[in-house]
Amino acid sequence: SQLLRSAMTIAPLAVSTTGKGSSGVGLTAAVTSDPDTRERRLEAGAMVLADRGLVCVDEFDKMGENDRVAIHEAMEQQTVTI
């Protein structure tokens, strides 16, 4: 936690989140529908918001297995598939 906080202070762009409270969708991206217009829209997650910056995920070990699999592509390939 202290190392992540220190890295965030020196990084020009940094987004912080916790593994325990995050889902794979919340870290990557989600498609949502507007209830009134029924339009679909893409909502960026922490990894997308920190494009060309730093994402700090504290308590990564407490993240669920399915959520870790969901962000594996973003971490390894630097892409997010919707």
Residue frames as a rotation matrix with the C-alpha (Angstrom) as fourth column:
SER 1
0.561 0.827 0.000 0.00
0.827 -0.561 0.000 0.00
0.000 0.000 -1.000 0.00
GLN 2
0.489 -0.452 -0.746 2.78
0.122 -0.812 0.571 2.44
-0.864 -0.370 -0.342 0.84
LEU 3
-0.616 -0.734 0.288 4.64
0.348 0.074 0.934 1.60
-0.707 0.675 0.210 -2.36
LEU 4
-0.174 0.647 0.742 1.49
0.978 0.025 0.208 2.16
0.116 0.762 -0.637 -4.42
ARG 5
0.776 0.468 -0.424 0.84
0.550 -0.830 0.090 5.52
-0.309 -0.303 -0.901 -2.75
SER 6
0.043 -0.853 -0.520 4.40
0.050 -0.518 0.854 6.61
-0.998 -0.063 0.020 -3.42
ALA 7
-0.688 -0.264 0.676 4.16
0.629 0.249 0.736 5.56
-0.363 0.932 -0.005 -7.07
MET 8
0.248 0.886 0.393 0.91
0.966 -0.259 -0.026 7.49
0.079 0.385 -0.919 -7.45
THR 9
0.634 -0.021 -0.773 2.49
0.306 -0.911 0.276 10.70
-0.710 -0.411 -0.571 -6.18
ILE 10
-0.319 -0.855 -0.409 5.20
-0.162 -0.376 0.912 10.68
-0.934 0.357 -0.019 -8.85
ALA 11
-0.557 0.178 0.811 3.15
0.769 0.481 0.422 9.34
-0.315 0.859 -0.405 -11.78
PRO 12
-0.971 0.194 -0.142 1.66
-0.231 -0.916 0.329 12.03
-0.066 0.352 0.934 -14.05
LEU 13
-0.051 0.978 -0.202 -1.53
-0.865 0.057 0.498 9.95
0.499 0.200 0.843 -14.45
ALA 14
-0.942 -0.262 -0.208 -2.54
-0.116 0.839 -0.532 7.39
0.314 -0.477 -0.821 -11.84
VAL 15
0.128 0.988 0.086 -5.77
-0.731 0.035 0.681 5.61
0.670 -0.150 0.727 -10.90
SER 16
-0.866 -0.428 0.259 -6.09
-0.474 0.539 -0.696 3.66
0.158 -0.726 -0.670 -7.66
THR 17
0.292 0.945 -0.149 -8.49
-0.756 0.324 0.569 0.86
0.585 -0.054 0.809 -6.78
THR 18
-0.340 -0.366 0.866 -8.67
-0.824 0.560 -0.087 -2.16
-0.454 -0.743 -0.492 -4.51
GLY 19
-0.820 -0.037 -0.571 -8.86
-0.379 0.783 0.494 -5.75
0.429 0.621 -0.656 -5.65
LYS 20
-0.864 0.494 -0.099 -11.38
0.407 0.570 -0.714 -6.65
-0.296 -0.657 -0.693 -2.98
GLY 21
-0.127 0.872 -0.474 -13.93
0.127 -0.459 -0.879 -4.05
-0.984 -0.172 -0.053 -4.09
SER 22
-0.257 -0.041 -0.966 -13.32
-0.840 -0.484 0.244 -4.24
-0.478 0.874 0.090 -7.84
SER 23
0.535 0.397 0.746 -14.72
0.100 0.847 -0.522 -6.46
-0.839 0.354 0.413 -10.54
GLY 24
-0.404 -0.669 0.624 -13.12
0.691 0.223 0.687 -7.31
-0.599 0.709 0.372 -13.86
VAL 25
0.215 0.586 0.781 -15.75
0.920 -0.391 0.040 -5.14
0.329 0.710 -0.623 -15.56
GLY 26
0.937 0.164 -0.308 -15.07
0.292 -0.851 0.437 -2.25
-0.191 -0.499 -0.845 -13.20
LEU 27
0.148 -0.965 -0.217 -11.39
0.132 -0.199 0.971 -2.41
-0.980 -0.172 0.098 -14.01
THR 28
-0.680 -0.405 0.611 -11.75
0.611 0.148 0.778 -2.74
-0.406 0.902 0.147 -17.79
ALA 29
-0.864 0.466 -0.190 -15.01
-0.501 -0.767 0.400 -1.50
0.040 0.442 0.896 -19.37
ALA 30
-0.596 0.747 0.294 -18.74
0.433 0.608 -0.666 -2.13
-0.677 -0.270 -0.685 -19.38
VAL 31
-0.843 0.478 0.246 -21.56
0.069 -0.357 0.932 -1.73
0.533 0.803 0.268 -21.88
THR 32
-0.705 0.646 -0.292 -24.64
0.356 -0.034 -0.934 -0.21
-0.614 -0.762 -0.206 -20.28
SER 33
-0.451 0.657 0.604 -28.08
0.725 -0.126 0.678 0.71
0.521 0.744 -0.419 -21.59
ASP 34
-0.953 0.235 0.189 -29.82
-0.292 -0.876 -0.384 3.99
0.075 -0.421 0.904 -20.86
PRO 35
-0.678 0.726 0.118 -33.25
0.540 0.600 -0.590 3.11
-0.499 -0.337 -0.799 -19.40
ASP 36
0.074 0.739 -0.669 -34.97
-0.073 -0.665 -0.743 6.07
-0.995 0.103 0.005 -21.09
THR 37
0.230 -0.044 -0.972 -33.44
-0.899 -0.393 -0.195 6.10
-0.373 0.919 -0.130 -24.58
ARG 38
0.841 0.030 0.540 -32.31
0.010 0.997 -0.072 2.46
-0.540 0.066 0.839 -24.68
GLU 39
0.679 -0.702 -0.216 -29.02
-0.506 -0.234 -0.830 3.66
0.532 0.673 -0.515 -26.16
ARG 40
0.793 -0.524 -0.310 -26.01
0.609 0.703 0.368 1.56
0.025 -0.481 0.876 -25.38
ARG 41
0.725 -0.609 0.320 -22.91
-0.515 -0.789 -0.335 3.21
0.457 0.078 -0.886 -24.11
LEU 42
0.324 -0.745 -0.582 -19.43
0.549 0.650 -0.526 2.21
0.771 -0.149 0.620 -23.11
GLU 43
0.913 -0.058 0.404 -18.29
-0.350 -0.618 0.704 3.09
0.209 -0.784 -0.584 -19.61
ALA 44
0.149 -0.964 -0.219 -14.57
-0.260 0.175 -0.949 3.08
0.954 0.198 -0.225 -18.98
GLY 45
0.879 0.020 -0.476 -13.11
0.415 0.457 0.787 1.24
0.233 -0.889 0.393 -16.01
ALA 46
0.762 -0.601 -0.243 -9.99
-0.113 -0.492 0.863 2.09
-0.638 -0.630 -0.442 -14.04
MET 47
-0.072 -0.859 0.507 -7.58
0.558 0.387 0.734 0.52
-0.827 0.336 0.452 -16.54
VAL 48
0.139 0.200 0.970 -9.08
0.962 -0.262 -0.084 2.43
0.237 0.944 -0.229 -19.46
LEU 49
0.964 0.261 0.056 -9.18
0.234 -0.927 0.294 5.70
0.128 -0.270 -0.954 -17.51
ALA 50
0.548 -0.829 -0.113 -5.48
-0.190 -0.254 0.948 5.32
-0.815 -0.498 -0.297 -16.76
ASP 51
0.830 -0.221 0.513 -4.51
0.557 0.391 -0.733 4.85
-0.038 0.893 0.448 -20.41
ARG 52
0.287 -0.862 0.418 -0.81
0.342 -0.315 -0.885 5.69
0.895 0.397 0.205 -20.79
GLY 53
0.134 -0.204 0.970 -0.63
-0.810 -0.587 -0.012 6.04
0.571 -0.784 -0.244 -17.03
LEU 54
-0.855 -0.497 -0.150 -0.46
-0.268 0.669 -0.693 3.90
0.445 -0.552 -0.705 -13.92
VAL 55
0.371 0.927 -0.047 -3.15
-0.470 0.231 0.852 1.65
0.801 -0.294 0.522 -12.42
CYS 56
-0.760 -0.572 0.307 -2.57
-0.532 0.278 -0.800 0.72
0.372 -0.771 -0.516 -8.80
VAL 57
0.347 0.846 -0.404 -4.59
-0.371 0.520 0.769 -2.30
0.861 -0.117 0.495 -7.64
ASP 58
-0.537 -0.466 0.703 -4.18
-0.814 0.070 -0.576 -2.80
0.219 -0.882 -0.417 -3.91
GLU 59
-0.258 0.377 0.889 -5.11
-0.558 0.693 -0.456 -6.19
-0.788 -0.615 0.031 -2.40
PHE 60
-0.187 0.104 -0.977 -4.85
-0.956 0.210 0.205 -7.91
0.226 0.972 0.060 -5.80
ASP 61
-0.924 -0.249 -0.290 -4.70
-0.187 0.956 -0.227 -11.26
0.334 -0.156 -0.930 -4.00
LYS 62
-0.685 0.724 0.083 -8.20
0.051 0.161 -0.986 -10.71
-0.727 -0.670 -0.148 -2.58
MET 63
-0.303 0.549 -0.779 -9.70
-0.922 -0.377 0.092 -10.28
-0.243 0.746 0.620 -6.07
GLY 64
0.464 0.586 0.665 -11.94
-0.360 0.810 -0.463 -13.10
-0.809 -0.025 0.587 -7.27
GLU 65
-0.375 -0.653 0.658 -10.51
0.287 0.593 0.752 -15.61
-0.881 0.471 -0.035 -9.75
ASN 66
0.247 0.557 0.793 -13.03
0.937 0.071 -0.342 -14.68
-0.247 0.828 -0.504 -12.47
ASP 67
0.957 0.094 -0.276 -12.16
0.068 -0.992 -0.103 -11.01
-0.283 0.080 -0.956 -12.13
ARG 68
0.087 -0.993 -0.081 -8.43
-0.303 -0.104 0.947 -11.75
-0.949 -0.058 -0.310 -12.40
VAL 69
-0.314 -0.129 0.941 -9.07
0.723 0.610 0.324 -13.68
-0.616 0.782 -0.098 -15.60
ALA 70
0.665 0.683 0.302 -11.11
0.722 -0.486 -0.493 -10.76
-0.190 0.546 -0.816 -16.97
ILE 71
0.876 -0.347 -0.335 -8.25
-0.337 -0.937 0.091 -8.28
-0.345 0.033 -0.938 -16.57
HIS 72
0.228 -0.828 0.512 -5.53
0.349 0.560 0.751 -10.68
-0.909 0.007 0.417 -17.73
GLU 73
0.337 -0.050 0.940 -5.91
0.941 -0.007 -0.338 -9.57
0.024 0.999 0.044 -21.37
ALA 74
0.934 0.061 0.353 -5.61
0.086 -0.995 -0.055 -5.91
0.348 0.082 -0.934 -20.46
MET 75
0.691 -0.712 0.123 -2.50
-0.361 -0.192 0.912 -6.54
-0.626 -0.675 -0.390 -18.40
GLU 76
0.042 -0.721 0.691 -0.79
0.373 0.653 0.659 -8.82
-0.927 0.231 0.296 -20.88
GLN 77
-0.113 -0.017 0.993 -1.92
0.986 0.124 0.115 -7.61
-0.125 0.992 0.003 -24.31
GLN 78
-0.799 -0.139 -0.585 -2.64
0.223 -0.972 -0.073 -3.96
-0.559 -0.189 0.808 -23.47
THR 79
-0.769 0.638 -0.042 -6.11
-0.256 -0.247 0.935 -4.30
0.586 0.730 0.353 -25.05
VAL 80
-0.672 0.674 0.306 -9.68
-0.258 0.175 -0.950 -4.49
-0.694 -0.717 0.057 -23.77
THR 81
-0.901 0.423 -0.098 -12.19
0.069 0.361 0.930 -6.58
0.429 0.831 -0.354 -25.71
ILE 82
-0.590 0.779 0.210 -15.85
-0.694 -0.357 -0.625 -5.72
-0.412 -0.515 0.752 -25.27
